[in-house]
Amino acid sequence: MKKQIRRNIEKGVLFGLICAIMLSFARFDTRCDELRTSVLRLHILANSDTYEDQQLKLKVRDKILSVTGERLSNAQNLDEAIKIARSDLNIITDAAKEEISAEGYDYSVTANIEKNFFENRDYGDFTLPAGVYNSLTVRIGNAQGHNWWCVVFPGVCLLAAKKTTLKGAVSGESAKVAFGADKYKICFKTVEIYQKIRHKFSKK
């Protein structure tokens, strides 16, 4: 009888511990979601992984940021940034084509506002958790090469090559998540695994 009582207590403690862990994870993922819905990412897919195509991708990146980066970074909120990006799609496409032609290539270009899945991304002084984000997606040619991405709202990757930061652009719980990568390493990894599984099944 005592053994049964002890087993029941142990099961209760274990169940409580599991519930506490799941609740803690759910709260962290909610905080991550606040961050995911606060930014617009620029996502550029190169034609291929050749050195030339990868370098062309970076030139296209710089061209796009030069024609629309400042407008996007000056948006007051995400909805406005998406509206600006959508209205600039033709400008973005034409600018990319112009740069590609100037470099001696004739690759096609498409630009769209999409929702895409991204893995955890460490930018040095801040981290973006894995999950689905709004993105300005630019595909060059076959779009089979390694991609490049950053945040165009807030204007983290304006002038791309420079060291950038998210400080001042997000606040509250979002800021704690973005700048707490060292503190939340296990949480970030758990969220990435969870989001990958969720994204995989959402496509079926």
Phi, psi and omega in degrees: 000315179296321180297320180295319178298317180296319178298318180297320178296315180298318178296320180295318179295317179297316179298319179296320179295317179298317180298320180295319179295315181296321179295318179297318179296315181300320179294319180293318180295326176296319177296322177296321182294327176299324179286319180300325183268016180248353186230156172242123183260147173260126186232112183244124180255123181285159178300318181204186180262012176294155180302317182297316181291326178291322177291323178297321178304317181291324177293320177295319177305310182297323180294316180297316180295329181288332183264338184223350184303315182291321178299318180293317183292338180272000178297151183275338180201175183297317180302318179292321179297317179296320179298317179296313181299318180295320179290339182263006185303317179294320178298316180297314180298314180296319179296318179295317179297320179299316180293318180297317179295320180296333180270002175090020180243162179234032180296147173284162179220136171231145178227131182214158171265121186224171169250117183235152177273134177233143174282173174308139180226118179264119180260014179100290181259356173208163183229140173253127182288156178297152177150186181268128181235154167291136181215145170270105188256125181242123181249127180255123178056235181284346179053041181255000183266174176303141183262169177229138178214155175202190182250120179263343168219121351302167190285058183292321185255024174299131186065022169030298189289343183282154176292132185234170180215160179256358183299137180087343182269328176235156183218181176060222183295326179299318180294321180298321179290309184300321184257013181244031184303317181297322181286328187248029185306310181295319180298317180299316181293319178297317178298319181298315179297314180299315182292324178297315180296315180298317181293321181299314182284336180290339182273351182276000000 
